[in-house]
Amino acid sequence: MIGNAIEAGGIEPRESQDHGWMYGRSIQDIDGHLWDVFFMDESAMKQTEQNKG
């Protein structure tokens, strides 16, 4: 999806974010709108929080 948006004239205004349990990317379309796309693995997030405690 990100690749298609860039091919259509959009840009990726910041680097991808990988937090282990969450991954996200952003695009800016030709009209200047920002779109954030992310995936969050809730089970991995809970494990990370338990390991901190």
Phi and psi in radians as a Rosetta constraint file:
Dihedral C 1 N 2 CA 2 C 2 CIRCULARHARMONIC -1.093 0.35
Dihedral N 2 CA 2 C 2 N 3 CIRCULARHARMONIC -0.757 0.35
Dihedral C 2 N 3 CA 3 C 3 CIRCULARHARMONIC -1.049 0.35
Dihedral N 3 CA 3 C 3 N 4 CIRCULARHARMONIC -0.739 0.35
Dihedral C 3 N 4 CA 4 C 4 CIRCULARHARMONIC -1.102 0.35
Dihedral N 4 CA 4 C 4 N 5 CIRCULARHARMONIC -0.701 0.35
Dihedral C 4 N 5 CA 5 C 5 CIRCULARHARMONIC -1.138 0.35
Dihedral N 5 CA 5 C 5 N 6 CIRCULARHARMONIC -0.705 0.35
Dihedral C 5 N 6 CA 6 C 6 CIRCULARHARMONIC -1.184 0.35
Dihedral N 6 CA 6 C 6 N 7 CIRCULARHARMONIC -0.723 0.35
Dihedral C 6 N 7 CA 7 C 7 CIRCULARHARMONIC -1.070 0.35
Dihedral N 7 CA 7 C 7 N 8 CIRCULARHARMONIC -0.520 0.35
Dihedral C 7 N 8 CA 8 C 8 CIRCULARHARMONIC -1.485 0.35
Dihedral N 8 CA 8 C 8 N 9 CIRCULARHARMONIC 0.054 0.35
Dihedral C 8 N 9 CA 9 C 9 CIRCULARHARMONIC 1.972 0.35
Dihedral N 9 CA 9 C 9 N 10 CIRCULARHARMONIC -0.035 0.35
Dihedral C 9 N 10 CA 10 C 10 CIRCULARHARMONIC -1.373 0.35
Dihedral N 10 CA 10 C 10 N 11 CIRCULARHARMONIC 3.001 0.35
Dihedral C 10 N 11 CA 11 C 11 CIRCULARHARMONIC -2.263 0.35
Dihedral N 11 CA 11 C 11 N 12 CIRCULARHARMONIC 2.809 0.35
Dihedral C 11 N 12 CA 12 C 12 CIRCULARHARMONIC -1.822 0.35
Dihedral N 12 CA 12 C 12 N 13 CIRCULARHARMONIC 1.749 0.35
Dihedral C 12 N 13 CA 13 C 13 CIRCULARHARMONIC -1.256 0.35
Dihedral N 13 CA 13 C 13 N 14 CIRCULARHARMONIC -0.314 0.35
Dihedral C 13 N 14 CA 14 C 14 CIRCULARHARMONIC -2.566 0.35
Dihedral N 14 CA 14 C 14 N 15 CIRCULARHARMONIC 2.839 0.35
Dihedral C 14 N 15 CA 15 C 15 CIRCULARHARMONIC -1.201 0.35
Dihedral N 15 CA 15 C 15 N 16 CIRCULARHARMONIC 2.750 0.35
Dihedral C 15 N 16 CA 16 C 16 CIRCULARHARMONIC -1.122 0.35
Dihedral N 16 CA 16 C 16 N 17 CIRCULARHARMONIC 2.698 0.35
Dihedral C 16 N 17 CA 17 C 17 CIRCULARHARMONIC -2.049 0.35
Dihedral N 17 CA 17 C 17 N 18 CIRCULARHARMONIC 2.138 0.35
Dihedral C 17 N 18 CA 18 C 18 CIRCULARHARMONIC -2.172 0.35
Dihedral N 18 CA 18 C 18 N 19 CIRCULARHARMONIC 1.921 0.35
Dihedral C 18 N 19 CA 19 C 19 CIRCULARHARMONIC -1.866 0.35
Dihedral N 19 CA 19 C 19 N 20 CIRCULARHARMONIC 0.278 0.35
Dihedral C 19 N 20 CA 20 C 20 CIRCULARHARMONIC 1.491 0.35
Dihedral N 20 CA 20 C 20 N 21 CIRCULARHARMONIC -1.031 0.35
Dihedral C 20 N 21 CA 21 C 21 CIRCULARHARMONIC -1.671 0.35
Dihedral N 21 CA 21 C 21 N 22 CIRCULARHARMONIC -0.148 0.35
Dihedral C 21 N 22 CA 22 C 22 CIRCULARHARMONIC -2.500 0.35
Dihedral N 22 CA 22 C 22 N 23 CIRCULARHARMONIC 2.402 0.35
Dihedral C 22 N 23 CA 23 C 23 CIRCULARHARMONIC -2.284 0.35
Dihedral N 23 CA 23 C 23 N 24 CIRCULARHARMONIC 2.336 0.35
Dihedral C 23 N 24 CA 24 C 24 CIRCULARHARMONIC -2.524 0.35
Dihedral N 24 CA 24 C 24 N 25 CIRCULARHARMONIC 2.678 0.35
Dihedral C 24 N 25 CA 25 C 25 CIRCULARHARMONIC -2.425 0.35
Dihedral N 25 CA 25 C 25 N 26 CIRCULARHARMONIC 2.789 0.35
Dihedral C 25 N 26 CA 26 C 26 CIRCULARHARMONIC -2.285 0.35
Dihedral N 26 CA 26 C 26 N 27 CIRCULARHARMONIC 2.615 0.35
Dihedral C 26 N 27 CA 27 C 27 CIRCULARHARMONIC -2.353 0.35
Dihedral N 27 CA 27 C 27 N 28 CIRCULARHARMONIC 2.699 0.35
Dihedral C 27 N 28 CA 28 C 28 CIRCULARHARMONIC -2.087 0.35
Dihedral N 28 CA 28 C 28 N 29 CIRCULARHARMONIC 2.124 0.35
Dihedral C 28 N 29 CA 29 C 29 CIRCULARHARMONIC -1.380 0.35
Dihedral N 29 CA 29 C 29 N 30 CIRCULARHARMONIC 3.076 0.35
Dihedral C 29 N 30 CA 30 C 30 CIRCULARHARMONIC -1.167 0.35
Dihedral N 30 CA 30 C 30 N 31 CIRCULARHARMONIC -0.264 0.35
Dihedral C 30 N 31 CA 31 C 31 CIRCULARHARMONIC -1.615 0.35
Dihedral N 31 CA 31 C 31 N 32 CIRCULARHARMONIC -0.024 0.35
Dihedral C 31 N 32 CA 32 C 32 CIRCULARHARMONIC 1.632 0.35
Dihedral N 32 CA 32 C 32 N 33 CIRCULARHARMONIC 0.032 0.35
Dihedral C 32 N 33 CA 33 C 33 CIRCULARHARMONIC -1.321 0.35
Dihedral N 33 CA 33 C 33 N 34 CIRCULARHARMONIC 2.403 0.35
Dihedral C 33 N 34 CA 34 C 34 CIRCULARHARMONIC -1.688 0.35
Dihedral N 34 CA 34 C 34 N 35 CIRCULARHARMONIC 2.388 0.35
Dihedral C 34 N 35 CA 35 C 35 CIRCULARHARMONIC -2.232 0.35
Dihedral N 35 CA 35 C 35 N 36 CIRCULARHARMONIC 2.227 0.35
Dihedral C 35 N 36 CA 36 C 36 CIRCULARHARMONIC -1.909 0.35
Dihedral N 36 CA 36 C 36 N 37 CIRCULARHARMONIC 2.248 0.35
Dihedral C 36 N 37 CA 37 C 37 CIRCULARHARMONIC -2.095 0.35
Dihedral N 37 CA 37 C 37 N 38 CIRCULARHARMONIC 2.239 0.35
Dihedral C 37 N 38 CA 38 C 38 CIRCULARHARMONIC -2.553 0.35
Dihedral N 38 CA 38 C 38 N 39 CIRCULARHARMONIC 2.804 0.35
Dihedral C 38 N 39 CA 39 C 39 CIRCULARHARMONIC -2.194 0.35
Dihedral N 39 CA 39 C 39 N 40 CIRCULARHARMONIC 2.347 0.35
Dihedral C 39 N 40 CA 40 C 40 CIRCULARHARMONIC -2.235 0.35
Dihedral N 40 CA 40 C 40 N 41 CIRCULARHARMONIC 2.180 0.35
Dihedral C 40 N 41 CA 41 C 41 CIRCULARHARMONIC -1.669 0.35
Dihedral N 41 CA 41 C 41 N 42 CIRCULARHARMONIC 1.700 0.35
Dihedral C 41 N 42 CA 42 C 42 CIRCULARHARMONIC -1.091 0.35
Dihedral N 42 CA 42 C 42 N 43 CIRCULARHARMONIC -0.596 0.35
Dihedral C 42 N 43 CA 43 C 43 CIRCULARHARMONIC -1.177 0.35
Dihedral N 43 CA 43 C 43 N 44 CIRCULARHARMONIC -0.668 0.35
Dihedral C 43 N 44 CA 44 C 44 CIRCULARHARMONIC -1.218 0.35
Dihedral N 44 CA 44 C 44 N 45 CIRCULARHARMONIC -0.593 0.35
Dihedral C 44 N 45 CA 45 C 45 CIRCULARHARMONIC -1.104 0.35
Dihedral N 45 CA 45 C 45 N 46 CIRCULARHARMONIC -0.758 0.35
Dihedral C 45 N 46 CA 46 C 46 CIRCULARHARMONIC -1.109 0.35
Dihedral N 46 CA 46 C 46 N 47 CIRCULARHARMONIC -0.681 0.35
Dihedral C 46 N 47 CA 47 C 47 CIRCULARHARMONIC -1.129 0.35
Dihedral N 47 CA 47 C 47 N 48 CIRCULARHARMONIC -0.706 0.35
Dihedral C 47 N 48 CA 48 C 48 CIRCULARHARMONIC -1.103 0.35
Dihedral N 48 CA 48 C 48 N 49 CIRCULARHARMONIC -0.752 0.35
Dihedral C 48 N 49 CA 49 C 49 CIRCULARHARMONIC -1.153 0.35
Dihedral N 49 CA 49 C 49 N 50 CIRCULARHARMONIC -0.677 0.35
Dihedral C 49 N 50 CA 50 C 50 CIRCULARHARMONIC -1.163 0.35
Dihedral N 50 CA 50 C 50 N 51 CIRCULARHARMONIC -0.623 0.35
Dihedral C 50 N 51 CA 51 C 51 CIRCULARHARMONIC -1.224 0.35
Dihedral N 51 CA 51 C 51 N 52 CIRCULARHARMONIC -0.446 0.35
Dihedral C 51 N 52 CA 52 C 52 CIRCULARHARMONIC -1.310 0.35
Dihedral N 52 CA 52 C 52 N 53 CIRCULARHARMONIC -0.596 0.35
